[in-house]
């Protein structure tokens, strides 16, 4: 992503290719209802330890996200998605919770999880919640689990014993900012710990990669389903439905961002997501999509011919974009920067444009950079100016957008930086002209 009735019969006629499944999810369904997926207690413990080691003595307080009003604030969405920082350090999907870390010179001295008390009558409406007690300690790996009414006294005791400042991510939590500042004397400094957490989140650990790989595999399967389902005269929203059905049938929690399904003139609009146009036989369609699984999202783009075969002109422009992308992928290694990768892709286009764009470089139709970090957000945290490290996950997505021809081509893959180069995590989604046409050839198409 660059951060009816008449139609019903057509949908039903589409082959149910998205019924294909990736098989069991990499982590089992929680044994107890209402708690989300199981917490990798060792991974979250190590993350808290790393945070505390980097900050030194003091108290770190991280508030969870709060529930949203399903009727007033949320349309066609869940009423809750956990705050990324809180999830990173706890793996927990409970709302209105707090994490308090007492940090010393050698790392974490004590972690406390603060949860609202359970309200069984309210749970009849909202579903079962996780409350304070030994059950929460067992599920989360945080041995000190207190009720929300103990938060103020816990903070007073922690701050008096810490010998250091209070650190938080409260700038993103307007609901909790007033409460946190009341714990400090007026002259005391409140330190924003987000830059440090952002740097830690840039390199993914094994538990994060399990979820990212699943999100990306689901998204690749959705691309394959869309390639087999698309037909001339189909509406963009029908193709979007095929994509998002594949997401959900394979365990995705939600879309990582609104699905972009832009055909013909809409293929040249970078963040088009209205998805209402009827697709024609000579169109290409840009599908920029990402499933979210376990709070981690994919971001994979493919551009395909609606009728199953690229025209010579479409093929030429597509091949130029693909060559630029591959040149950048080949240059990935620890130490390279986004700016360098972008320069490599642009240089490829300069050198291989030939007469495709009137004797000028086709970079005149290039509108954006080619990379962003990927993780819990589609445009994830991380300093774009810093060299990439092994374990970083990011996108490479060159594109050319020729408005006069209603021709937009974008190809985007999710890349893991390895010790020696790159792994294309989204390789299961066909990306060469030949592989796309071969997959699409299997389904008969309306002429």
C-alpha positions as CSV (number, residue, x, y, z in Angstrom):
1,X,0.0,0.0,0.0
2,X,1.6,3.5,-0.8
3,X,1.2,4.8,3.1
4,X,-26.9,-5.5,-7.2
5,X,-28.6,-8.0,-7.8
6,X,-27.3,-8.3,-11.3
7,X,-23.8,-8.6,-9.9
8,X,-24.7,-11.3,-7.5
9,X,-25.2,-13.9,-10.2
10,X,-21.7,-13.1,-11.5
11,X,-20.2,-13.6,-8.0
12,X,-21.9,-16.9,-7.7
13,X,-20.5,-18.0,-11.0
14,X,-16.9,-17.5,-10.0
15,X,-15.0,-20.6,-9.1
16,X,-14.6,-20.9,-5.3
17,X,-10.8,-20.9,-5.5
18,X,-10.5,-19.0,-2.3
19,X,-11.9,-22.0,-0.4
20,X,-8.3,-23.3,-0.6
21,X,-6.7,-23.2,2.8
22,X,-3.3,-22.8,4.2
23,X,-4.0,-25.4,6.9
24,X,-3.9,-25.0,10.6
25,X,-2.7,-21.7,12.0
26,X,0.8,-21.6,13.5
27,X,-0.6,-21.0,17.0
28,X,-3.5,-22.9,18.4
29,X,-6.8,-21.4,19.4
30,X,-6.7,-20.3,23.1
31,X,-8.2,-22.9,25.4
32,X,-10.1,-20.3,27.3
33,X,-12.6,-18.1,25.4
34,X,-12.3,-14.3,25.0
35,X,-8.6,-13.9,25.4
36,X,-7.4,-13.8,21.8
37,X,-4.5,-15.9,20.7
38,X,-2.1,-17.4,23.2
39,X,0.8,-15.2,24.4
40,X,4.3,-16.2,23.6
41,X,5.4,-15.5,27.2
42,X,9.1,-15.9,26.5
43,X,9.1,-13.6,23.5
44,X,7.3,-10.8,25.4
45,X,9.5,-11.3,28.5
46,X,12.6,-10.8,26.4
47,X,11.1,-7.7,24.8
48,X,10.4,-6.2,28.2
49,X,13.9,-7.1,29.3
50,X,15.5,-5.4,26.2
51,X,13.4,-2.3,26.8
52,X,14.4,-2.1,30.4
53,X,18.1,-2.7,29.7
54,X,18.1,0.2,27.2
55,X,16.4,2.6,29.5
56,X,18.1,2.0,32.8
57,X,16.6,2.6,36.2
58,X,13.1,4.1,36.3
59,X,9.5,3.1,35.8
60,X,7.9,2.4,32.4
61,X,4.2,2.5,32.1
62,X,2.4,1.4,28.9
63,X,-1.4,1.8,28.6
64,X,-3.5,-0.5,26.5
65,X,-5.9,0.7,23.9
66,X,-9.5,1.5,25.0
67,X,-12.6,0.1,23.6
68,X,-14.5,2.1,21.0
69,X,-18.2,2.7,20.8
70,X,-19.3,0.2,18.2
71,X,-22.4,2.2,17.1
72,X,-21.0,5.7,17.1
73,X,-17.4,5.4,16.2
74,X,-16.9,2.1,14.3
75,X,-18.4,1.1,10.9
76,X,-17.9,-2.4,9.6
77,X,-15.0,-3.0,12.0
78,X,-14.1,-4.5,15.3
79,X,-14.7,-2.3,18.3
80,X,-11.2,-3.0,19.6
81,X,-7.7,-3.4,18.3
82,X,-4.9,-3.4,20.8
83,X,-2.3,-0.6,21.0
84,X,0.8,-1.8,19.2
85,X,3.3,-0.9,22.0
86,X,1.2,-2.7,24.6
87,X,0.8,-5.7,22.4
88,X,4.5,-5.8,21.6
89,X,5.4,-6.0,25.3
90,X,2.5,-8.3,26.5
91,X,0.9,-10.1,23.5
92,X,-2.4,-9.4,25.2
93,X,-5.6,-8.2,23.5
94,X,-7.4,-7.0,26.7
95,X,-8.7,-3.4,26.6
96,X,-8.2,-0.7,29.3
97,X,-5.2,-2.4,30.8
98,X,-1.8,-1.1,31.9
99,X,1.7,-2.5,31.9
100,X,4.1,-1.2,34.6
101,X,7.8,-2.1,34.4
102,X,10.2,-1.4,37.2
103,X,13.5,-1.1,35.5
104,X,16.9,-1.3,37.1
105,X,20.5,-1.2,36.0
106,X,20.4,-4.9,35.0
107,X,17.0,-4.8,33.2
108,X,13.5,-5.7,34.4
109,X,13.2,-5.9,38.2
110,X,9.5,-6.4,38.2
111,X,6.6,-6.3,35.7
112,X,3.1,-5.6,36.7
113,X,0.0,-6.2,34.6
114,X,-3.0,-4.1,35.7
115,X,-6.4,-5.3,34.4
116,X,-10.0,-4.1,34.9
117,X,-12.1,-6.4,37.1
118,X,-14.4,-8.7,35.3
119,X,-18.0,-7.7,35.0
120,X,-19.9,-11.0,34.3
121,X,-23.2,-9.2,33.5
122,X,-21.5,-6.9,31.0
123,X,-19.7,-9.9,29.5
124,X,-23.1,-11.1,28.3
125,X,-22.9,-8.3,25.8
126,X,-19.1,-8.0,25.2
127,X,-17.8,-11.5,25.6
128,X,-15.6,-12.9,28.2
129,X,-12.7,-10.8,29.4
130,X,-9.5,-11.5,31.2
131,X,-9.4,-10.1,34.8
132,X,-6.8,-9.9,37.5
133,X,-5.7,-13.1,39.2
134,X,-3.6,-16.3,38.8
135,X,-5.3,-17.2,35.5
136,X,-4.0,-14.0,33.9
137,X,-0.5,-14.5,35.3
138,X,-0.4,-18.0,33.8
139,X,-1.7,-16.9,30.4
140,X,0.6,-13.8,30.1
141,X,3.7,-14.8,31.9
142,X,3.5,-11.6,34.1
143,X,3.5,-12.9,37.6
144,X,2.1,-9.7,39.2
145,X,-1.4,-9.1,38.0
146,X,-3.4,-6.4,39.8
147,X,-6.8,-4.8,39.5
148,X,-7.3,-1.4,38.0
149,X,-8.2,0.2,41.3
150,X,-4.7,-0.6,42.5
151,X,-3.0,1.3,39.7
152,X,-2.4,4.6,41.6
153,X,-1.0,3.0,44.7
154,X,1.2,0.7,42.5
155,X,2.6,3.7,40.6
156,X,3.3,5.7,43.8
157,X,5.2,2.8,45.3
158,X,7.1,2.1,42.1
159,X,8.2,5.7,41.5
160,X,9.3,6.1,45.1
161,X,11.5,3.0,44.9
162,X,12.9,3.4,41.3
163,X,15.5,6.1,41.6
164,X,14.8,7.0,38.0
165,X,12.3,8.9,35.8
166,X,8.9,7.8,34.5
167,X,8.8,6.7,30.8
168,X,5.7,6.1,28.7
169,X,4.2,6.1,25.3
170,X,1.3,8.2,26.6
171,X,1.6,10.8,23.7
172,X,-0.5,8.2,21.7
173,X,-3.0,7.7,24.5
174,X,-5.0,10.8,25.2
175,X,-7.3,8.9,27.6
176,X,-4.4,8.2,29.9
177,X,-2.2,11.3,29.6
178,X,-3.9,13.2,32.4
179,X,-3.7,10.3,34.8
180,X,-0.1,9.7,34.2
181,X,0.9,13.3,34.7
182,X,-0.8,13.3,38.1
183,X,1.7,10.7,39.2
184,X,4.6,13.2,38.7
185,X,5.6,16.3,40.6
186,X,5.2,19.4,38.3
187,X,9.0,19.7,37.9
188,X,9.6,16.1,36.9
189,X,10.1,15.1,33.3
190,X,7.9,12.6,31.5
191,X,10.1,10.7,29.0
192,X,8.7,9.4,25.7
193,X,9.9,5.8,25.3
194,X,8.4,5.4,21.8
195,X,11.7,6.1,19.8
196,X,13.4,3.3,21.7
197,X,10.5,0.9,21.2
198,X,10.4,1.8,17.6
199,X,14.0,0.9,17.1
200,X,13.5,-2.5,18.9
201,X,10.4,-3.2,16.7
202,X,12.3,-2.6,13.5
203,X,14.1,-6.0,13.9
204,X,11.6,-8.8,14.1
205,X,12.0,-11.8,16.5
206,X,10.9,-15.3,15.8
207,X,7.5,-14.9,17.3
208,X,6.8,-11.9,15.2
209,X,8.0,-13.6,12.1
210,X,5.5,-16.5,12.6
211,X,2.6,-14.1,12.5
212,X,4.0,-12.0,9.7
213,X,4.6,-15.0,7.5
214,X,1.1,-16.2,8.1
215,X,-0.4,-12.8,7.2
216,X,1.8,-12.7,4.0
217,X,0.9,-16.3,3.1
218,X,-2.8,-15.6,3.4
219,X,-2.4,-12.5,1.3
220,X,-0.5,-14.4,-1.4
221,X,-3.3,-17.0,-1.5
222,X,-5.8,-14.1,-1.9
223,X,-3.9,-12.8,-4.9
224,X,-3.9,-16.3,-6.5
225,X,-7.7,-16.5,-5.9
226,X,-8.2,-13.1,-7.4
227,X,-6.2,-14.0,-10.5
228,X,-8.4,-17.1,-11.1
229,X,-11.6,-15.3,-10.3
230,X,-11.4,-12.0,-12.3
231,X,-13.5,-11.6,-15.4
232,X,-14.3,-8.8,-17.8
233,X,-17.5,-7.0,-16.7
234,X,-16.9,-7.9,-13.1
235,X,-17.0,-5.0,-10.6
236,X,-14.0,-4.1,-8.6
237,X,-15.9,-4.7,-5.4
238,X,-16.7,-8.3,-6.5
239,X,-13.0,-8.9,-6.8
240,X,-12.4,-7.2,-3.5
241,X,-15.0,-9.6,-2.0
242,X,-13.1,-12.6,-3.4
243,X,-9.9,-11.3,-1.8
244,X,-11.3,-10.6,1.6
245,X,-13.2,-13.8,1.7
246,X,-9.9,-15.6,1.2
247,X,-8.5,-13.6,4.1
248,X,-11.2,-14.6,6.5
249,X,-11.5,-18.2,5.5
250,X,-7.8,-18.6,6.3
251,X,-7.9,-17.0,9.7
252,X,-7.1,-13.3,9.1
253,X,-8.4,-11.1,11.9
254,X,-9.1,-8.1,9.6
255,X,-7.7,-6.3,6.6
256,X,-4.4,-4.5,7.4
257,X,-5.7,-1.5,5.4
258,X,-8.6,-0.8,3.0
259,X,-8.1,-3.1,0.0
260,X,-7.1,-1.2,-3.2
261,X,-8.6,-2.8,-6.3
262,X,-8.2,-0.3,-9.1
263,X,-8.8,-1.0,-12.8
264,X,-8.3,1.0,-16.0
265,X,-8.1,4.7,-15.0
266,X,-8.3,3.8,-11.3
267,X,-5.0,1.8,-11.7
268,X,-3.2,5.2,-11.9
269,X,-4.6,6.4,-8.5
270,X,-2.2,5.4,-5.8
271,X,-4.6,5.0,-2.9
272,X,-7.9,4.3,-4.7
273,X,-10.1,2.2,-2.5
274,X,-13.7,3.0,-3.7
275,X,-13.7,-0.2,-5.8
276,X,-17.0,0.4,-7.7
277,X,-15.9,0.4,-11.3
278,X,-16.9,-2.3,-13.8
279,X,-13.7,-3.8,-15.3
280,X,-13.2,-4.1,-19.0
281,X,-11.5,-6.7,-21.1
282,X,-8.5,-4.5,-22.0
283,X,-7.9,-3.2,-18.5
284,X,-5.2,-4.0,-16.0
285,X,-6.2,-4.1,-12.3
286,X,-3.9,-3.1,-9.5
287,X,-4.6,-5.1,-6.3
288,X,-2.8,-3.6,-3.3
289,X,-3.9,-5.8,-0.4
290,X,-2.9,-7.1,3.0
291,X,-4.4,-9.5,5.5
292,X,-3.8,-8.9,9.2
293,X,-3.0,-11.9,11.4
294,X,-2.3,-11.7,15.1
295,X,-1.8,-7.9,14.9
296,X,0.7,-8.2,12.0
297,X,-0.1,-7.2,8.5
298,X,1.0,-8.0,5.0
299,X,1.2,-5.6,2.1
300,X,1.5,-7.2,-1.4
301,X,0.6,-5.7,-4.7
302,X,0.0,-7.4,-8.0
303,X,-1.1,-5.9,-11.4
304,X,-2.9,-8.3,-13.7
305,X,-4.8,-8.2,-17.0
306,X,-8.5,-8.5,-16.5
307,X,-8.9,-10.8,-19.5
308,X,-6.0,-13.0,-18.6
309,X,-3.4,-11.8,-21.1
310,X,-1.3,-8.6,-21.1
311,X,-1.3,-6.5,-24.3
312,X,2.2,-6.0,-25.8
313,X,2.3,-2.4,-24.3
314,X,1.1,-3.6,-20.9
315,X,3.7,-6.4,-21.0
316,X,6.5,-3.9,-21.8
317,X,5.7,-1.5,-19.0
318,X,5.1,-4.4,-16.6
319,X,8.5,-5.9,-17.4
320,X,10.2,-2.6,-16.9
321,X,8.7,-2.2,-13.4
322,X,9.5,-5.8,-12.6
323,X,13.1,-5.4,-13.7
324,X,13.5,-2.3,-11.4
325,X,12.0,-4.2,-8.5
326,X,14.3,-7.2,-9.0
327,X,17.4,-4.9,-9.3
328,X,16.5,-3.4,-5.9
329,X,15.8,-6.8,-4.3
330,X,19.2,-8.1,-5.6
331,X,20.8,-5.2,-3.8
332,X,19.3,-5.9,-0.4
333,X,21.7,-6.7,2.4
334,X,22.4,-5.5,5.9
335,X,23.7,-1.9,5.8
336,X,21.8,-0.8,2.7
337,X,19.3,2.2,2.9
338,X,15.9,2.9,1.5
339,X,17.4,5.8,-0.4
340,X,20.0,3.5,-2.1
341,X,17.4,1.0,-3.1
342,X,15.2,3.7,-4.5
343,X,18.1,5.0,-6.5
344,X,18.9,1.5,-7.9
345,X,15.3,1.1,-9.0
346,X,15.2,4.5,-10.7
347,X,18.5,3.9,-12.4
348,X,17.2,0.7,-13.8
349,X,14.2,2.5,-15.3
350,X,16.5,5.2,-16.7
351,X,18.7,2.7,-18.4
352,X,16.0,0.4,-19.8
353,X,13.2,2.8,-20.9
354,X,14.3,2.9,-24.5
355,X,11.5,4.2,-26.6
356,X,8.7,3.1,-24.2
357,X,8.1,6.6,-23.0
358,X,8.8,8.7,-26.0
359,X,12.5,8.5,-25.8
360,X,12.6,9.9,-22.3
361,X,13.0,8.0,-19.0
362,X,9.8,6.4,-17.8
363,X,10.6,7.7,-14.4
364,X,8.5,10.7,-15.4
365,X,5.6,8.4,-14.5
366,X,7.1,7.3,-11.2
367,X,5.3,9.0,-8.3
368,X,6.6,7.5,-5.0
369,X,9.5,5.9,-3.2
370,X,9.7,2.1,-3.3
371,X,10.0,1.1,0.4
372,X,8.5,1.3,3.9
373,X,8.8,-0.8,7.0
374,X,6.2,-3.5,7.6
375,X,5.0,-5.1,10.9
376,X,2.1,-4.3,13.1
377,X,1.2,-1.4,10.8
378,X,1.3,-1.4,7.0
379,X,3.6,1.6,7.3
380,X,5.4,0.4,10.4
381,X,7.7,2.2,12.8
382,X,11.4,2.6,12.0
383,X,13.7,5.4,10.8
384,X,13.7,5.3,7.0
385,X,17.1,7.1,7.0
386,X,19.0,4.3,8.9
387,X,20.7,1.3,7.2
388,X,18.7,-1.9,7.3
389,X,19.6,-4.6,9.7
390,X,19.2,-8.4,9.4
391,X,15.7,-9.2,10.7
392,X,14.0,-6.1,9.3
393,X,10.9,-6.6,7.1
394,X,10.0,-4.0,4.5
395,X,8.4,-3.6,1.1
396,X,9.9,-3.0,-2.3
397,X,7.2,-1.6,-4.6
398,X,8.1,0.4,-7.7
399,X,5.3,1.7,-9.9
400,X,4.7,3.6,-13.1
401,X,1.4,5.4,-13.7
402,X,0.5,6.6,-17.2
403,X,-2.7,8.6,-16.9
404,X,-3.1,9.2,-20.7
405,X,-3.2,5.4,-21.2
406,X,-5.2,4.5,-18.1
407,X,-2.3,2.2,-17.4
408,X,-0.9,1.9,-13.8
409,X,1.6,-0.9,-12.9
410,X,2.7,-1.5,-9.3
411,X,4.5,-4.6,-8.1
412,X,5.1,-4.9,-4.4
413,X,6.7,-7.6,-2.3
414,X,7.4,-8.1,1.4
415,X,11.1,-8.6,2.0
416,X,13.1,-10.0,5.0
417,X,16.7,-8.8,5.3
418,X,18.9,-11.9,6.0
419,X,22.5,-12.0,7.0
420,X,23.6,-12.1,3.4
421,X,20.7,-10.7,1.3
422,X,17.0,-10.9,1.0
423,X,14.1,-13.4,1.3
424,X,11.0,-12.6,-0.7
425,X,8.3,-13.5,1.9
426,X,5.5,-13.0,-0.6
427,X,7.0,-15.2,-3.3
428,X,3.9,-17.4,-3.4
429,X,2.0,-14.7,-5.2
430,X,3.0,-15.0,-9.0
431,X,4.8,-11.8,-10.1
432,X,6.2,-12.5,-13.6
433,X,4.2,-12.0,-16.7
434,X,4.5,-15.7,-17.6
435,X,3.5,-16.9,-14.1
436,X,0.5,-14.6,-13.9
437,X,-0.8,-15.6,-17.3
438,X,-0.3,-19.3,-16.7
439,X,-2.3,-19.2,-13.5
440,X,-5.1,-17.1,-15.2
441,X,-5.2,-19.4,-18.2
442,X,-6.8,-22.2,-16.2
443,X,-10.1,-20.3,-15.9
444,X,-12.3,-19.7,-19.0
445,X,-13.0,-16.0,-19.4
446,X,-15.9,-14.0,-20.8
447,X,-14.6,-12.6,-24.2
